Amino acid sequence: MEIGAGVPASAARSAAIGPAQARLYAGAVTASASTTAQTDAPRTWSWKLAPAILVSLSGLVGFAFEQRLVALALLLAGLAVASVVDRRLLRDLSLIAIGLVLMGLVPITTDISFEHMAVMGAAMIGAIAIPYSLSRWVYRDRTVSFPLVRGHAWSRAEKWWLVAVVVLGYLLLPVYMIPTGVYENWPAATSPDEIFRLFLGTNALGIWDELFFICTSFVVFRTHLPFWQANVLQAVLFTSFLWELGFHAWGPLLIFPFALVQGWIFTKTKSLTYVIVVHLTFDFVLFLVLLHAHTRDWFPIFLY
């Protein structure tokens, strides 16, 4: 019997070799596909994790403990190990390193003076613009990108999560910031221009957090590591940076889970827009809490 051109190759082989041999052939193909899938998937442990940990630790030491020279040594050690393990890993981790070095050169505070906002803002822009430019126009791999539009409406769960963020912020932020005195790490904004600069700084920093820690750091780590490892490493950087900014006391107990959730949401939604909206929703509650904490007659709606 002649096999027509439209018959799939697998069917042709089955017809040619008989039922028994066909079953053996199908089993071999399935096993081969399974092996390939396992090979392509990131392993739980690989040597790529070691330099990634060093890079993340450099952020912890540099931001949280403010040991800049030790942090630089850890960062260079991480890049050196990466150069031995995988040249592509070295190239990608250098994108994170550029941002960490730039932010380590400026004071990271909540000062809302024009001078400080200009200096810190310039470093923040460089920390995301340089890695993005290198990834897109030099490396031409677009590892770092900013997917603003997902292309379809938010799901019901995503909408309800925004409501939950408001509720969680209302319940947690006053209890955290006011009794601990952490709010004093932010300046008292009472005049219209001060309130505007506090609002601007809070929102600009929230957007930058997502651009650098999620769309740059997390994505770079995730390119080489399993999701949970990449997410923990970016959350360490995220939490360390905000600690230096002023979220002291038990702030890491709030920030670290928040960073993990943001990484998970970005993985599921592929939408920078949504994670920014989540972050800015939380930050708006933070903004109101700060105004109330410094001037108790303003927005007396919080429980603490």
Secondary structure as UniProt FT lines:
FT   TURN            5..6
FT   HELIX           9..17
FT   HELIX           19..40
FT   TURN            47..48
FT   HELIX           49..59
FT   HELIX           60..64
FT   HELIX           68..85
FT   HELIX           87..104
FT   HELIX           114..133
FT   HELIX           134..138
FT   HELIX           156..180
FT   HELIX           182..185
FT   HELIX           192..209
FT   HELIX           210..218
FT   HELIX           219..224
FT   HELIX           227..245
FT   TURN            249..251
FT   HELIX           252..269
FT   HELIX           272..294
FT   TURN            296..297
FT   TURN            300..301
//
